[in-house]
Amino acid sequence: MAVTITANLCPQNHKCPAVLVCPVEALSQEGLLAPEVDADLCTDCGECAKTCPTGALGIEQKL
Ligand code: SF4
């Protein structure tokens, strides 16, 4: 599994709510831009994908 961020689905006009729910602080956001994920910290728990209101954050099966 891996978190995917589809920047063109992110309105990039708000504080990302998913940043606040990540239990390991793997998501960060610069200003109001789309968030970025630190793959070394992320545990693929999926909480961010559940919180994202636009579907810009997703969980994808790793090949
Ligand atoms: S999948 Fe979980 S650990 Fe990874 S960025 Fe999203 S909320 Fe954080």
Boltz pocket constraint, residues with backbone or C-beta under 6 A from the ligand:
constraints:
  - pocket:
      binder: B
      contacts: [[A, 3], [A, 18], [A, 21], [A, 22], [A, 23], [A, 24], [A, 25], [A, 26], [A, 27], [A, 37], [A, 41], [A, 42], [A, 43], [A, 44], [A, 45], [A, 46], [A, 47], [A, 48], [A, 49]]
      max_distance: 6.0
